[in-house]
């Protein structure tokens, strides 16, 4: 763990082990702006024109991983996070990242980050605390902006049969700009795939995902994030704990916690576990998912 320069910023936290390297902005954000294996490029998107800058009046995407809250609001959700980030060691090799409070929203965000000593595994605890004077209803929302020219995957639970299984067991949520005829979308028996392409505009899919994982294949690597699913909870966006968004520049792999009423002084948390594998071929079909993605998931236990 050390402080390094990155793309014009002087202060960035770097965490690395024998398998992977993470980079976190400390002058803005925070954004986990870099994630790579030792022999492959960054699997996260960086917006070159926004690198090394700070103090902008409006929110900047910049790339990488960030913490938001849902449901999405065109003003509150896009609170500018363009100033310094505090970082504290909290024991066990973990660090806590804390930007300035979002005073207009009455919220304080934190991300606890721990890189495994001996594996390509990172645990993130996303936390949103109510520092205002009244209760708020929200869901923590973890968004990861991936590098272009890859493919995202969300798993589907095992299929059933008729007439034994009469009731639905999952939701697929569409946005007004989603076109199921889009060639970037592939529906398979046990998975949904969404490809990022430079000639494609915005599209988005959401799922109630009891499998609790989503993945992205790019640069010969496979990025997997795992997260919880609570069948008894109510999730935002018509019940989504998983969302995939893409446009001509990038693809976002997103997970969400349940909606909760957060009283003053209380906080909600949302945990993600990241894994990064190398030497993975392009993922383009359901057969590829079964051959190259699910075995790696199963190896994680």
N, C-alpha and C positions, 0 to 999 in steps of 0.2 A: 504494500500500500504506500503510495507516494503522491506528491503534488507535481503535475507536469503541465507544460504548455500543450494546447490542442487547437488547431485551426484558428489561431489569432487570440484565443483566450489564454491568459497567463496562469490562471488557477483552475485546475481540473484534477479531480481525484482519479487516480488509476489504481485498480485492483487487478491482480493477476496471479495465476498459479501455473502449473506446468501445462495446462490444457487450454485456458481461455484468458482473455483480457477484457476488462470493462473500463469505460471512461465516463465520468460524470462531471457535468458542468457545475462550477461553483460561483461563477460571476453572474449567472442567470439561471432561471429554471426552478428546480433542477431538471435537467434532462440526462437520462442515461444515454449518452450520445454515441457510444461505441460499444460493440460486442463482437468479438471475433475469436476464432481459434488461432493457434500459433502459426498456421500456414495458409490462412485464407483471409480475404478482405472483410471489412465491416459488413455485417448483415443488416445493419440499421441504415436508413436513409439520413443523409445530412443535406440540408439546404445550403448550398455553398454561399449564396448571397447573404445569408443570415449568420454565418459563422463569425465568431470573434466580436460580435456587436452586443450592445446592452443599452438599457435606458430608453428603449422605444416606448412611445405612448400607447401603442396597441399591441395586443397579444401576437406572438410570433410562434409558428409551428416548430421551426428549427430542425426537427427530426428526432429520432430516438424515442425514448419512453418517457411518459409523463403521467401525472395523476390529475384527473378531473372528477367532477361529480355529475350525476344524472338525476333527473331528466335534463337533457341539453337545453340551455337557454342562450339566446343570441348575445346577451350581455353578461349575465352572472357567470356562466361557465367559462367565458373567454376573458376572465380577469387577467390583466397583463402580469406576467411573472418574469420581468426583465431586469430584476435586481439581484443582489448577492444572496447566497445560500450558506447557512451555517452548517457545519459538519462536526459531529461529535462521535467519538468512539464509545460504544455502549457495552463492550464486553464480548468475549467469544469471537473476536475478529470482525464483529458487525459495526456498522456506522449508521448514524441517523442524519438524514438530510432534512433541513427545515428552511423553507423560504420565508420571506416576510409574511405576516398575516394578511389575509384577504379581508381587511376591515369592512368594506362595504357589504360583503357577504356574511360577515361574522364567523369566519372559518379560519382554522389553522391547519395546513396540510403538513404531513411528514411522510417520509419513506425510510424505513429501516432496510438496510441492504447487507447481505452476508454472502460472501463467496466461499464455497466449499474449499477446503484445503487441498483435496486430492481428486476432485472430479469436476467436470464441466457443468456445474450446478450452482445456481444462484437462488437464494430465497429473498423475496421482497415482501415486506409488510407495509401496506399502504394505510395511512391513518388520516382521518379528517375529524377534527375536534371543533365543537361548537363553542366559540368564544364570544358569541353575541348574547343578547338579553332575552331571546325567545326561542322556542323550539323550531327546528327546521326538519323538513323531510327530504332525504336525499339518498343516493346510492353511490358508493365509491366506484370509480370507473378508471380502469388502467388501460392505457392505449399505447401501443408500440408501433412506431412508423418504420416499416421495413424497406430495404433497398429494392429498386425496381427489377423487373424481369424475373420474378419468382412466382410461386404458386402457394396460396394458403389452403389449409385443410381444416375442416371441423368434422369431428367424428359423430356418427349416428349410432344409437343403441341397436342391439340385435333386432332383426325383423321378426314379426310374428306370423300368424296364419289366420285365415278365415275358414270357418265361423268361430274359432276358439277365441280370438282376440277382437272383441267388438268395439272397444273404446280407444280413442286416440291416446298416444303416449308422448307426443312432442309437438312443439309449435315452431313454425317457420314464419318469420316476420319480414315484411317487405316495406321499403320506403317508397315515397311517391315517384322517385326517379329510378327505381329498380325495374329492369326489364328481364323477365325470366327467359326471353329469347336471346339474351346476350351470350355470345360465344365464349366469353371468359368464364361463365358459370357452367359447372359440370355437376350433375346430380348422379350420385352412385348409390349402390345398395347400402353401404355402411359409412358413407362420407359425402360431404359437399366440398367441391374444390372451386376456388376463385383465383384466376390468373391475373397478374398485373401486366398491362400492356401499354406502351407509349401512345397507341392510337385509340385508347378507350377513355371515355369520360367517366364521371362519377357513378358508382353503383354501390349498393349496400345490402347485406343480408344479416338477419339476426336469428338466433336460435335459443330455445330452452334446451340446454345441453347437459343431460345427466352424465355424459361421459367425462365432462370436466377437463377438456383439453382442446387446444387448437395449435396448429403448427404452420411453419412457413419454410419452404425450400428455396434456397438461392445460393449462388457461388459455390455449389457443391457441398453446402452445409444444410442441416436441418435444425431449425429453431423450434423448440416445443415449449409452450407454457401450459402449466396445469393449475387448476383453481377449483374452488368448491362449487357444489350444486346442492341447494337445500330445497327438496321437493315441497316442503310446507311453507316456504317463504314466497313473498311477492316481489318480483323483479321489475325493473323499469322497462320501458319500450315494449309493452305488451308481453312481458315475461321473459326477457332476454338476459342470459348470463354470458352470452358469446355474441360478438358482432364482428363482421368483416366489412371493411370499406376500402374501395380503391378508386383511383383516378389515373390520369395519364402520367403522374409523377411518382406514385408510391402506393403501398398497400398497408392498411392498419389492421393489426390483430388485437382485438379488444376483449377484455373480460370485465364483468360487472358483479358487484355484490348486491344483496337484496336491498330494497327500499327500507329505510328505517326512519322513525321519528327520533331525532337526536336532541335531547334536552340541553340547556346551557351547562357547560362544563363537561359534558359527556362526549364520547368519540365512537366512531365506527372504524372497523379494520377490514381489510381485504388482502388476502395472501395469494401471491403467485409464486410458483416454482418454475425456474427456467432451466432448460437443458439445451446444449448445443453440440451437435454431432457433425463430424466431418466425413468426407468420402461418401457422400450420398448423391445418387444420380437425380436428375430432374424428376419431379413428381407431377404427373400429368393425368393419371387415370386412377380409378378405384383399385385396379390391380397393383399399381405402384404403391398406393397407400397400404394395402395389405402386405406387400413384400418388404417395403422399406421403412414405413412409419410405425405400424402397430408392433412389430417385433422390438423396436427401440423403446416404445412405450412400455411394453411388457417387461423389458429389462430393468426398468426403473422401480418396479414393484408396486 
